[in-house]
Amino acid sequence: MSGCAHYSKDNYLADFTDFISTVEAEYKDYSESNWVERDAEYQSFIGEYYEQYREKLTSEDQRAIGKLKAKYQTIKVKDSADRMIDKVGDGLKQLEGIIEGVTETISNP
């Protein structure tokens, strides 16, 4: 969305909605660097692009933007939780191996 010189409020809202839909559909495949890129795009939508059209936004538009912001933050939290669960699962599997290894070592001096 670079070069917003001929951009309209409606295009801004449509592009922000499309951005959130894309993130929602693809976030499970994102790497840390993908998230850095998406976060930068998100900051543009809620920062400079928002400010460009702020005075033209209706109450309904503001509610829609609020929903988009909430959805993005919820996706980020869900992704973080999923990654944490994966790491905990890996840790539990490794702990099982440690216990088995210690038990075998103690049982067979």
Biopython code that builds the backbone (N, CA, C, O; Angstrom):
import numpy as np
from Bio.PDB.StructureBuilder import StructureBuilder

atoms = [
    (1, "MET", "N", (0.815, -1.174, 0.000)),
    (1, "MET", "CA", (0.000, 0.000, 0.000)),
    (1, "MET", "C", (0.867, 1.250, 0.000)),
    (1, "MET", "O", (0.458, 2.287, 0.521)),
    (2, "SER", "N", (2.028, 1.165, -0.562)),
    (2, "SER", "CA", (2.894, 2.339, -0.595)),
    (2, "SER", "C", (2.384, 3.331, -1.620)),
    (2, "SER", "O", (1.704, 2.952, -2.573)),
    (3, "GLY", "N", (2.704, 4.579, -1.431)),
    (3, "GLY", "CA", (2.271, 5.615, -2.350)),
    (3, "GLY", "C", (0.781, 5.839, -2.308)),
    (3, "GLY", "O", (0.084, 5.510, -3.268)),
    (4, "CYS", "N", (0.276, 6.385, -1.231)),
    (4, "CYS", "CA", (-1.162, 6.532, -1.017)),
    (4, "CYS", "C", (-1.714, 7.838, -1.575)),
    (4, "CYS", "O", (-2.762, 8.289, -1.114)),
    (5, "ALA", "N", (-1.065, 8.454, -2.531)),
    (5, "ALA", "CA", (-1.475, 9.773, -3.010)),
    (5, "ALA", "C", (-2.903, 9.779, -3.550)),
    (5, "ALA", "O", (-3.632, 10.748, -3.338)),
    (6, "HIS", "N", (-3.314, 8.728, -4.238)),
    (6, "HIS", "CA", (-4.653, 8.683, -4.831)),
    (6, "HIS", "C", (-5.541, 7.694, -4.096)),
    (6, "HIS", "O", (-6.462, 7.116, -4.672)),
    (7, "TYR", "N", (-5.262, 7.516, -2.870)),
    (7, "TYR", "CA", (-5.945, 6.528, -2.061)),
    (7, "TYR", "C", (-7.222, 7.109, -1.472)),
    (7, "TYR", "O", (-7.299, 8.312, -1.223)),
    (8, "SER", "N", (-8.223, 6.264, -1.247)),
    (8, "SER", "CA", (-9.470, 6.752, -0.652)),
    (8, "SER", "C", (-9.720, 6.050, 0.679)),
    (8, "SER", "O", (-9.115, 5.020, 0.975)),
    (9, "LYS", "N", (-10.610, 6.616, 1.468)),
    (9, "LYS", "CA", (-11.001, 6.031, 2.746)),
    (9, "LYS", "C", (-11.536, 4.617, 2.533)),
    (9, "LYS", "O", (-11.194, 3.698, 3.277)),
    (10, "ASP", "N", (-12.377, 4.448, 1.514)),
    (10, "ASP", "CA", (-12.962, 3.132, 1.258)),
    (10, "ASP", "C", (-11.900, 2.111, 0.878)),
    (10, "ASP", "O", (-11.971, 0.955, 1.295)),
    (11, "ASN", "N", (-10.916, 2.531, 0.087)),
    (11, "ASN", "CA", (-9.817, 1.625, -0.264)),
    (11, "ASN", "C", (-8.999, 1.265, 0.970)),
    (11, "ASN", "O", (-8.591, 0.116, 1.141)),
    (12, "TYR", "N", (-8.764, 2.255, 1.827)),
    (12, "TYR", "CA", (-8.044, 2.009, 3.079)),
    (12, "TYR", "C", (-8.761, 0.938, 3.894)),
    (12, "TYR", "O", (-8.137, -0.026, 4.336)),
    (13, "LEU", "N", (-10.053, 1.100, 4.093)),
    (13, "LEU", "CA", (-10.818, 0.140, 4.883)),
    (13, "LEU", "C", (-10.826, -1.246, 4.228)),
    (13, "LEU", "O", (-10.696, -2.261, 4.913)),
    (14, "ALA", "N", (-10.977, -1.281, 2.912)),
    (14, "ALA", "CA", (-10.978, -2.563, 2.191)),
    (14, "ALA", "C", (-9.616, -3.241, 2.290)),
    (14, "ALA", "O", (-9.536, -4.447, 2.526)),
    (15, "ASP", "N", (-8.548, -2.473, 2.111)),
    (15, "ASP", "CA", (-7.201, -3.048, 2.193)),
    (15, "ASP", "C", (-6.880, -3.517, 3.606)),
    (15, "ASP", "O", (-6.254, -4.564, 3.776)),
    (16, "PHE", "N", (-7.292, -2.772, 4.612)),
    (16, "PHE", "CA", (-7.071, -3.171, 5.999)),
    (16, "PHE", "C", (-7.830, -4.474, 6.279)),
    (16, "PHE", "O", (-7.298, -5.381, 6.918)),
    (17, "THR", "N", (-9.062, -4.560, 5.803)),
    (17, "THR", "CA", (-9.856, -5.781, 5.968)),
    (17, "THR", "C", (-9.194, -6.955, 5.259)),
    (17, "THR", "O", (-9.103, -8.045, 5.825)),
    (18, "ASP", "N", (-8.731, -6.749, 4.027)),
    (18, "ASP", "CA", (-8.047, -7.810, 3.278)),
    (18, "ASP", "C", (-6.765, -8.245, 3.984)),
    (18, "ASP", "O", (-6.455, -9.435, 4.043)),
    (19, "PHE", "N", (-6.028, -7.280, 4.516)),
    (19, "PHE", "CA", (-4.796, -7.584, 5.246)),
    (19, "PHE", "C", (-5.098, -8.503, 6.435)),
    (19, "PHE", "O", (-4.415, -9.507, 6.638)),
    (20, "ILE", "N", (-6.111, -8.158, 7.208)),
    (20, "ILE", "CA", (-6.471, -8.969, 8.379)),
    (20, "ILE", "C", (-6.932, -10.358, 7.938)),
    (20, "ILE", "O", (-6.580, -11.350, 8.575)),
    (21, "SER", "N", (-7.708, -10.444, 6.867)),
    (21, "SER", "CA", (-8.171, -11.745, 6.360)),
    (21, "SER", "C", (-6.990, -12.611, 5.928)),
    (21, "SER", "O", (-6.971, -13.814, 6.186)),
    (22, "THR", "N", (-6.018, -12.004, 5.278)),
    (22, "THR", "CA", (-4.829, -12.741, 4.845)),
    (22, "THR", "C", (-4.037, -13.246, 6.049)),
    (22, "THR", "O", (-3.622, -14.404, 6.084)),
    (23, "VAL", "N", (-3.834, -12.383, 7.023)),
    (23, "VAL", "CA", (-3.113, -12.786, 8.238)),
    (23, "VAL", "C", (-3.844, -13.944, 8.916)),
    (23, "VAL", "O", (-3.222, -14.922, 9.331)),
    (24, "GLU", "N", (-5.162, -13.826, 9.024)),
    (24, "GLU", "CA", (-5.953, -14.875, 9.670)),
    (24, "GLU", "C", (-5.823, -16.209, 8.938)),
    (24, "GLU", "O", (-5.762, -17.262, 9.572)),
    (25, "ALA", "N", (-5.781, -16.169, 7.624)),
    (25, "ALA", "CA", (-5.704, -17.394, 6.824)),
    (25, "ALA", "C", (-4.310, -18.013, 6.826)),
    (25, "ALA", "O", (-4.176, -19.228, 6.678)),
    (26, "GLU", "N", (-3.265, -17.193, 6.992)),
    (26, "GLU", "CA", (-1.897, -17.678, 6.798)),
    (26, "GLU", "C", (-1.028, -17.702, 8.046)),
    (26, "GLU", "O", (0.091, -18.213, 7.990)),
    (27, "TYR", "N", (-1.497, -17.172, 9.166)),
    (27, "TYR", "CA", (-0.615, -16.960, 10.316)),
    (27, "TYR", "C", (0.051, -18.229, 10.836)),
    (27, "TYR", "O", (1.151, -18.161, 11.384)),
    (28, "LYS", "N", (-0.581, -19.369, 10.679)),
    (28, "LYS", "CA", (-0.001, -20.615, 11.201)),
    (28, "LYS", "C", (1.306, -20.973, 10.500)),
    (28, "LYS", "O", (2.112, -21.735, 11.036)),
    (29, "ASP", "N", (1.517, -20.430, 9.310)),
    (29, "ASP", "CA", (2.736, -20.699, 8.557)),
    (29, "ASP", "C", (3.785, -19.598, 8.712)),
    (29, "ASP", "O", (4.857, -19.684, 8.114)),
    (30, "TYR", "N", (3.495, -18.569, 9.505)),
    (30, "TYR", "CA", (4.409, -17.437, 9.638)),
    (30, "TYR", "C", (5.615, -17.782, 10.502)),
    (30, "TYR", "O", (5.506, -18.434, 11.540)),
    (31, "SER", "N", (6.756, -17.322, 10.034)),
    (31, "SER", "CA", (7.982, -17.381, 10.827)),
    (31, "SER", "C", (8.069, -16.083, 11.631)),
    (31, "SER", "O", (7.231, -15.194, 11.482)),
    (32, "GLU", "N", (9.074, -15.987, 12.469)),
    (32, "GLU", "CA", (9.270, -14.748, 13.225)),
    (32, "GLU", "C", (9.471, -13.567, 12.278)),
    (32, "GLU", "O", (8.948, -12.481, 12.530)),
    (33, "SER", "N", (10.222, -13.764, 11.191)),
    (33, "SER", "CA", (10.454, -12.650, 10.255)),
    (33, "SER", "C", (9.164, -12.267, 9.521)),
    (33, "SER", "O", (8.962, -11.096, 9.201)),
    (34, "ASN", "N", (8.293, -13.246, 9.252)),
    (34, "ASN", "CA", (6.987, -12.918, 8.665)),
    (34, "ASN", "C", (6.191, -12.024, 9.606)),
    (34, "ASN", "O", (5.544, -11.070, 9.175)),
    (35, "TRP", "N", (6.247, -12.346, 10.901)),
    (35, "TRP", "CA", (5.515, -11.534, 11.882)),
    (35, "TRP", "C", (6.077, -10.124, 11.957)),
    (35, "TRP", "O", (5.324, -9.164, 12.125)),
    (36, "VAL", "N", (7.384, -9.990, 11.834)),
    (36, "VAL", "CA", (7.981, -8.650, 11.846)),
    (36, "VAL", "C", (7.434, -7.833, 10.672)),
    (36, "VAL", "O", (7.100, -6.659, 10.830)),
    (37, "GLU", "N", (7.345, -8.458, 9.500)),
    (37, "GLU", "CA", (6.804, -7.777, 8.320)),
    (37, "GLU", "C", (5.321, -7.437, 8.507)),
    (37, "GLU", "O", (4.894, -6.321, 8.212)),
    (38, "ARG", "N", (4.541, -8.406, 9.001)),
    (38, "ARG", "CA", (3.106, -8.160, 9.205)),
    (38, "ARG", "C", (2.892, -7.065, 10.249)),
    (38, "ARG", "O", (2.013, -6.218, 10.093)),
    (39, "ASP", "N", (3.697, -7.085, 11.314)),
    (39, "ASP", "CA", (3.568, -6.054, 12.347)),
    (39, "ASP", "C", (3.857, -4.666, 11.782)),
    (39, "ASP", "O", (3.197, -3.694, 12.149)),
    (40, "ALA", "N", (4.837, -4.574, 10.895)),
    (40, "ALA", "CA", (5.147, -3.282, 10.268)),
    (40, "ALA", "C", (3.969, -2.818, 9.406)),
    (40, "ALA", "O", (3.602, -1.643, 9.425)),
    (41, "GLU", "N", (3.386, -3.747, 8.654)),
    (41, "GLU", "CA", (2.216, -3.400, 7.838)),
    (41, "GLU", "C", (1.047, -2.965, 8.727)),
    (41, "GLU", "O", (0.368, -1.977, 8.445)),
    (42, "TYR", "N", (0.831, -3.712, 9.789)),
    (42, "TYR", "CA", (-0.251, -3.392, 10.718)),
    (42, "TYR", "C", (-0.051, -1.992, 11.298)),
    (42, "TYR", "O", (-0.999, -1.209, 11.374)),
    (43, "GLN", "N", (1.165, -1.680, 11.701)),
    (43, "GLN", "CA", (1.454, -0.362, 12.251)),
    (43, "GLN", "C", (1.162, 0.736, 11.230)),
    (43, "GLN", "O", (0.712, 1.819, 11.604)),
    (44, "SER", "N", (1.410, 0.473, 9.957)),
    (44, "SER", "CA", (1.078, 1.451, 8.917)),
    (44, "SER", "C", (-0.430, 1.658, 8.829)),
    (44, "SER", "O", (-0.907, 2.786, 8.702)),
    (45, "PHE", "N", (-1.177, 0.550, 8.898)),
    (45, "PHE", "CA", (-2.639, 0.663, 8.829)),
    (45, "PHE", "C", (-3.211, 1.448, 10.003)),
    (45, "PHE", "O", (-4.125, 2.254, 9.825)),
    (46, "ILE", "N", (-2.679, 1.219, 11.203)),
    (46, "ILE", "CA", (-3.254, 1.894, 12.368)),
    (46, "ILE", "C", (-2.572, 3.231, 12.652)),
    (46, "ILE", "O", (-3.029, 3.998, 13.500)),
    (47, "GLY", "N", (-1.489, 3.505, 11.948)),
    (47, "GLY", "CA", (-0.753, 4.742, 12.139)),
    (47, "GLY", "C", (-0.947, 5.706, 10.993)),
    (47, "GLY", "O", (-1.939, 6.434, 10.935)),
    (48, "GLU", "N", (0.024, 5.705, 10.067)),
    (48, "GLU", "CA", (0.017, 6.719, 9.005)),
    (48, "GLU", "C", (-1.212, 6.657, 8.103)),
    (48, "GLU", "O", (-1.762, 7.703, 7.757)),
    (49, "TYR", "N", (-1.660, 5.465, 7.712)),
    (49, "TYR", "CA", (-2.829, 5.386, 6.833)),
    (49, "TYR", "C", (-4.090, 5.829, 7.573)),
    (49, "TYR", "O", (-4.932, 6.540, 7.023)),
    (50, "TYR", "N", (-4.204, 5.402, 8.817)),
    (50, "TYR", "CA", (-5.348, 5.811, 9.619)),
    (50, "TYR", "C", (-5.390, 7.337, 9.739)),
    (50, "TYR", "O", (-6.435, 7.952, 9.526)),
    (51, "GLU", "N", (-4.270, 7.934, 10.074)),
    (51, "GLU", "CA", (-4.214, 9.386, 10.251)),
    (51, "GLU", "C", (-4.583, 10.132, 8.969)),
    (51, "GLU", "O", (-5.169, 11.214, 9.008)),
    (52, "GLN", "N", (-4.228, 9.531, 7.836)),
    (52, "GLN", "CA", (-4.528, 10.164, 6.551)),
    (52, "GLN", "C", (-6.039, 10.298, 6.333)),
    (52, "GLN", "O", (-6.489, 11.249, 5.692)),
    (53, "TYR", "N", (-6.819, 9.358, 6.859)),
    (53, "TYR", "CA", (-8.268, 9.346, 6.616)),
    (53, "TYR", "C", (-9.094, 9.549, 7.879)),
    (53, "TYR", "O", (-10.322, 9.503, 7.814)),
    (54, "ARG", "N", (-8.477, 9.765, 8.993)),
    (54, "ARG", "CA", (-9.160, 9.850, 10.290)),
    (54, "ARG", "C", (-10.353, 10.797, 10.272)),
    (54, "ARG", "O", (-11.425, 10.451, 10.767)),
    (55, "GLU", "N", (-10.183, 11.958, 9.721)),
    (55, "GLU", "CA", (-11.269, 12.948, 9.733)),
    (55, "GLU", "C", (-12.443, 12.555, 8.846)),
    (55, "GLU", "O", (-13.545, 13.075, 9.017)),
    (56, "LYS", "N", (-12.222, 11.647, 7.904)),
    (56, "LYS", "CA", (-13.292, 11.221, 7.005)),
    (56, "LYS", "C", (-14.011, 9.967, 7.502)),
    (56, "LYS", "O", (-15.020, 9.560, 6.926)),
    (57, "LEU", "N", (-13.500, 9.360, 8.557)),
    (57, "LEU", "CA", (-14.066, 8.109, 9.055)),
    (57, "LEU", "C", (-15.330, 8.361, 9.871)),
    (57, "LEU", "O", (-15.366, 9.241, 10.731)),
    (58, "THR", "N", (-16.359, 7.578, 9.589)),
    (58, "THR", "CA", (-17.616, 7.665, 10.334)),
    (58, "THR", "C", (-17.504, 6.836, 11.609)),
    (58, "THR", "O", (-16.524, 6.120, 11.814)),
    (59, "SER", "N", (-18.505, 6.942, 12.450)),
    (59, "SER", "CA", (-18.555, 6.117, 13.663)),
    (59, "SER", "C", (-18.560, 4.632, 13.293)),
    (59, "SER", "O", (-17.916, 3.815, 13.950)),
    (60, "GLU", "N", (-19.285, 4.304, 12.250)),
    (60, "GLU", "CA", (-19.324, 2.913, 11.780)),
    (60, "GLU", "C", (-17.937, 2.461, 11.313)),
    (60, "GLU", "O", (-17.520, 1.339, 11.598)),
    (61, "ASP", "N", (-17.230, 3.330, 10.600)),
    (61, "ASP", "CA", (-15.866, 3.018, 10.163)),
    (61, "ASP", "C", (-14.962, 2.794, 11.371)),
    (61, "ASP", "O", (-14.153, 1.866, 11.380)),
    (62, "GLN", "N", (-15.098, 3.643, 12.390)),
    (62, "GLN", "CA", (-14.268, 3.524, 13.588)),
    (62, "GLN", "C", (-14.526, 2.185, 14.292)),
    (62, "GLN", "O", (-13.587, 1.549, 14.771)),
    (63, "ARG", "N", (-15.777, 1.762, 14.356)),
    (63, "ARG", "CA", (-16.101, 0.464, 14.952)),
    (63, "ARG", "C", (-15.478, -0.665, 14.137)),
    (63, "ARG", "O", (-14.941, -1.621, 14.695)),
    (64, "ALA", "N", (-15.554, -0.548, 12.822)),
    (64, "ALA", "CA", (-14.971, -1.576, 11.949)),
    (64, "ALA", "C", (-13.457, -1.652, 12.164)),
    (64, "ALA", "O", (-12.890, -2.742, 12.226)),
    (65, "ILE", "N", (-12.816, -0.507, 12.274)),
    (65, "ILE", "CA", (-11.367, -0.476, 12.521)),
    (65, "ILE", "C", (-11.056, -1.101, 13.876)),
    (65, "ILE", "O", (-10.088, -1.849, 14.013)),
    (66, "GLY", "N", (-11.874, -0.794, 14.872)),
    (66, "GLY", "CA", (-11.694, -1.406, 16.189)),
    (66, "GLY", "C", (-11.773, -2.923, 16.128)),
    (66, "GLY", "O", (-10.985, -3.615, 16.772)),
    (67, "LYS", "N", (-12.719, -3.441, 15.358)),
    (67, "LYS", "CA", (-12.852, -4.891, 15.202)),
    (67, "LYS", "C", (-11.623, -5.477, 14.514)),
    (67, "LYS", "O", (-11.136, -6.539, 14.901)),
    (68, "LEU", "N", (-11.122, -4.778, 13.489)),
    (68, "LEU", "CA", (-9.930, -5.259, 12.784)),
    (68, "LEU", "C", (-8.720, -5.288, 13.718)),
    (68, "LEU", "O", (-7.938, -6.239, 13.706)),
    (69, "LYS", "N", (-8.579, -4.242, 14.523)),
    (69, "LYS", "CA", (-7.471, -4.204, 15.494)),
    (69, "LYS", "C", (-7.594, -5.369, 16.483)),
    (69, "LYS", "O", (-6.610, -6.046, 16.780)),
    (70, "ALA", "N", (-8.804, -5.592, 16.986)),
    (70, "ALA", "CA", (-9.016, -6.676, 17.944)),
    (70, "ALA", "C", (-8.705, -8.027, 17.311)),
    (70, "ALA", "O", (-8.099, -8.892, 17.942)),
    (71, "LYS", "N", (-9.120, -8.201, 16.074)),
    (71, "LYS", "CA", (-8.877, -9.473, 15.388)),
    (71, "LYS", "C", (-7.380, -9.715, 15.218)),
    (71, "LYS", "O", (-6.900, -10.824, 15.450)),
    (72, "TYR", "N", (-6.640, -8.677, 14.811)),
    (72, "TYR", "CA", (-5.193, -8.829, 14.623)),
    (72, "TYR", "C", (-4.525, -9.200, 15.947)),
    (72, "TYR", "O", (-3.716, -10.126, 16.000)),
    (73, "GLN", "N", (-4.859, -8.487, 16.999)),
    (73, "GLN", "CA", (-4.237, -8.763, 18.298)),
    (73, "GLN", "C", (-4.617, -10.156, 18.806)),
    (73, "GLN", "O", (-3.796, -10.834, 19.424)),
    (74, "THR", "N", (-5.841, -10.582, 18.552)),
    (74, "THR", "CA", (-6.274, -11.918, 18.954)),
    (74, "THR", "C", (-5.504, -12.987, 18.186)),
    (74, "THR", "O", (-5.103, -13.996, 18.766)),
    (75, "ILE", "N", (-5.297, -12.779, 16.905)),
    (75, "ILE", "CA", (-4.521, -13.722, 16.095)),
    (75, "ILE", "C", (-3.094, -13.805, 16.635)),
    (75, "ILE", "O", (-2.535, -14.895, 16.752)),
    (76, "LYS", "N", (-2.509, -12.655, 16.963)),
    (76, "LYS", "CA", (-1.140, -12.645, 17.509)),
    (76, "LYS", "C", (-1.066, -13.429, 18.820)),
    (76, "LYS", "O", (-0.137, -14.209, 19.028)),
    (77, "VAL", "N", (-2.046, -13.220, 19.702)),
    (77, "VAL", "CA", (-2.060, -13.933, 20.985)),
    (77, "VAL", "C", (-2.227, -15.429, 20.746)),
    (77, "VAL", "O", (-1.539, -16.239, 21.366)),
    (78, "LYS", "N", (-3.137, -15.796, 19.852)),
    (78, "LYS", "CA", (-3.358, -17.210, 19.549)),
    (78, "LYS", "C", (-2.100, -17.854, 18.996)),
    (78, "LYS", "O", (-1.750, -18.970, 19.381)),
    (79, "ASP", "N", (-1.410, -17.151, 18.085)),
    (79, "ASP", "CA", (-0.171, -17.688, 17.528)),
    (79, "ASP", "C", (0.883, -17.873, 18.620)),
    (79, "ASP", "O", (1.567, -18.896, 18.658)),
    (80, "SER", "N", (1.011, -16.899, 19.494)),
    (80, "SER", "CA", (1.979, -17.003, 20.594)),
    (80, "SER", "C", (1.635, -18.177, 21.507)),
    (80, "SER", "O", (2.521, -18.921, 21.926)),
    (81, "ALA", "N", (0.359, -18.340, 21.813)),
    (81, "ALA", "CA", (-0.076, -19.450, 22.668)),
    (81, "ALA", "C", (0.197, -20.796, 21.983)),
    (81, "ALA", "O", (0.664, -21.739, 22.623)),
    (82, "ASP", "N", (-0.093, -20.876, 20.690)),
    (82, "ASP", "CA", (0.167, -22.117, 19.948)),
    (82, "ASP", "C", (1.655, -22.458, 19.961)),
    (82, "ASP", "O", (2.029, -23.616, 20.145)),
    (83, "ARG", "N", (2.498, -21.449, 19.766)),
    (83, "ARG", "CA", (3.954, -21.681, 19.782)),
    (83, "ARG", "C", (4.414, -22.113, 21.171)),
    (83, "ARG", "O", (5.282, -22.978, 21.296)),
    (84, "MET", "N", (3.842, -21.521, 22.206)),
    (84, "MET", "CA", (4.212, -21.878, 23.572)),
    (84, "MET", "C", (3.793, -23.315, 23.866)),
    (84, "MET", "O", (4.548, -24.074, 24.472)),
    (85, "ILE", "N", (2.601, -23.682, 23.441)),
    (85, "ILE", "CA", (2.124, -25.051, 23.648)),
    (85, "ILE", "C", (3.034, -26.045, 22.946)),
    (85, "ILE", "O", (3.351, -27.097, 23.503)),
    (86, "ASP", "N", (3.458, -25.721, 21.725)),
    (86, "ASP", "CA", (4.384, -26.596, 21.003)),
    (86, "ASP", "C", (5.693, -26.768, 21.774)),
    (86, "ASP", "O", (6.216, -27.878, 21.883)),
    (87, "LYS", "N", (6.216, -25.665, 22.306)),
    (87, "LYS", "CA", (7.474, -25.734, 23.059)),
    (87, "LYS", "C", (7.299, -26.525, 24.351)),
    (87, "LYS", "O", (8.178, -27.303, 24.725)),
    (88, "VAL", "N", (6.173, -26.333, 25.035)),
    (88, "VAL", "CA", (5.911, -27.081, 26.259)),
    (88, "VAL", "C", (5.803, -28.564, 25.925)),
    (88, "VAL", "O", (6.333, -29.407, 26.649)),
    (89, "GLY", "N", (5.117, -28.883, 24.829)),
    (89, "GLY", "CA", (4.994, -30.280, 24.408)),
    (89, "GLY", "C", (6.346, -30.898, 24.134)),
    (89, "GLY", "O", (6.603, -32.033, 24.537)),
    (90, "ASP", "N", (7.219, -30.163, 23.449)),
    (90, "ASP", "CA", (8.573, -30.651, 23.191)),
    (90, "ASP", "C", (9.324, -30.860, 24.507)),
    (90, "ASP", "O", (10.021, -31.857, 24.692)),
    (91, "GLY", "N", (9.166, -29.906, 25.403)),
    (91, "GLY", "CA", (9.841, -30.008, 26.698)),
    (91, "GLY", "C", (9.367, -31.211, 27.496)),
    (91, "GLY", "O", (10.170, -31.888, 28.138)),
    (92, "LEU", "N", (8.064, -31.481, 27.459)),
    (92, "LEU", "CA", (7.526, -32.644, 28.176)),
    (92, "LEU", "C", (8.054, -33.948, 27.586)),
    (92, "LEU", "O", (8.389, -34.876, 28.322)),
    (93, "LYS", "N", (8.127, -34.016, 26.270)),
    (93, "LYS", "CA", (8.677, -35.218, 25.630)),
    (93, "LYS", "C", (10.135, -35.410, 26.028)),
    (93, "LYS", "O", (10.566, -36.532, 26.294)),
    (94, "GLN", "N", (10.896, -34.317, 26.069)),
    (94, "GLN", "CA", (12.297, -34.416, 26.464)),
    (94, "GLN", "C", (12.422, -34.816, 27.930)),
    (94, "GLN", "O", (13.306, -35.590, 28.297)),
    (95, "LEU", "N", (11.532, -34.284, 28.762)),
    (95, "LEU", "CA", (11.541, -34.646, 30.184)),
    (95, "LEU", "C", (11.266, -36.134, 30.357)),
    (95, "LEU", "O", (11.892, -36.786, 31.193)),
    (96, "GLU", "N", (10.340, -36.676, 29.576)),
    (96, "GLU", "CA", (10.072, -38.122, 29.627)),
    (96, "GLU", "C", (11.338, -38.904, 29.294)),
    (96, "GLU", "O", (11.654, -39.901, 29.944)),
    (97, "GLY", "N", (12.057, -38.440, 28.275)),
    (97, "GLY", "CA", (13.310, -39.097, 27.897)),
    (97, "GLY", "C", (14.356, -39.000, 28.998)),
    (97, "GLY", "O", (15.089, -39.957, 29.248)),
    (98, "ILE", "N", (14.426, -37.856, 29.650)),
    (98, "ILE", "CA", (15.380, -37.683, 30.754)),
    (98, "ILE", "C", (15.054, -38.650, 31.886)),
    (98, "ILE", "O", (15.942, -39.307, 32.429)),
    (99, "ILE", "N", (13.777, -38.730, 32.233)),
    (99, "ILE", "CA", (13.357, -39.635, 33.310)),
    (99, "ILE", "C", (13.675, -41.072, 32.943)),
    (99, "ILE", "O", (14.180, -41.825, 33.777)),
    (100, "GLU", "N", (13.387, -41.467, 31.703)),
    (100, "GLU", "CA", (13.702, -42.825, 31.254)),
    (100, "GLU", "C", (15.200, -43.085, 31.320)),
    (100, "GLU", "O", (15.641, -44.144, 31.767)),
    (101, "GLY", "N", (15.983, -42.093, 30.864)),
    (101, "GLY", "CA", (17.440, -42.258, 30.888)),
    (101, "GLY", "C", (17.977, -42.388, 32.297)),
    (101, "GLY", "O", (18.841, -43.227, 32.552)),
    (102, "VAL", "N", (17.481, -41.570, 33.222)),
    (102, "VAL", "CA", (17.918, -41.638, 34.617)),
    (102, "VAL", "C", (17.497, -42.970, 35.226)),
    (102, "VAL", "O", (18.281, -43.613, 35.923)),
    (103, "THR", "N", (16.269, -43.379, 34.965)),
    (103, "THR", "CA", (15.752, -44.644, 35.506)),
    (103, "THR", "C", (16.567, -45.802, 35.003)),
    (103, "THR", "O", (16.922, -46.687, 35.783)),
    (104, "GLU", "N", (16.879, -45.827, 33.715)),
    (104, "GLU", "CA", (17.687, -46.922, 33.152)),
    (104, "GLU", "C", (19.084, -46.916, 33.749)),
    (104, "GLU", "O", (19.625, -47.981, 34.047)),
    (105, "THR", "N", (19.672, -45.764, 33.928)),
    (105, "THR", "CA", (21.019, -45.660, 34.475)),
    (105, "THR", "C", (21.041, -46.149, 35.926)),
    (105, "THR", "O", (21.965, -46.857, 36.327)),
    (106, "ILE", "N", (20.036, -45.779, 36.705)),
    (106, "ILE", "CA", (19.971, -46.199, 38.107)),
    (106, "ILE", "C", (19.710, -47.688, 38.206)),
    (106, "ILE", "O", (20.266, -48.359, 39.075)),
    (107, "SER", "N", (18.864, -48.218, 37.320)),
    (107, "SER", "CA", (18.511, -49.632, 37.352)),
    (107, "SER", "C", (19.639, -50.532, 36.892)),
    (107, "SER", "O", (19.712, -51.686, 37.314)),
    (108, "ASN", "N", (20.503, -50.045, 36.054)),
    (108, "ASN", "CA", (21.603, -50.833, 35.496)),
    (108, "ASN", "C", (22.941, -50.180, 35.833)),
    (108, "ASN", "O", (23.546, -49.520, 34.988)),
    (109, "PRO", "N", (23.390, -50.363, 37.040)),
    (109, "PRO", "CA", (24.634, -49.686, 37.447)),
    (109, "PRO", "C", (25.862, -50.179, 36.711)),
    (109, "PRO", "O", (26.966, -49.695, 36.959)),
]
sb = StructureBuilder()
sb.init_structure("model")
sb.init_model(0)
sb.init_chain("A")
sb.init_seg("    ")
for serial, (resi, resn, name, xyz) in enumerate(atoms, 1):
    if name == "N":
        sb.init_residue(resn, " ", resi, " ")
    sb.init_atom(name, np.array(xyz, "f"), 0.0, 1.0, " ", f" {name:<3s}", serial, name[0])
structure = sb.get_structure()
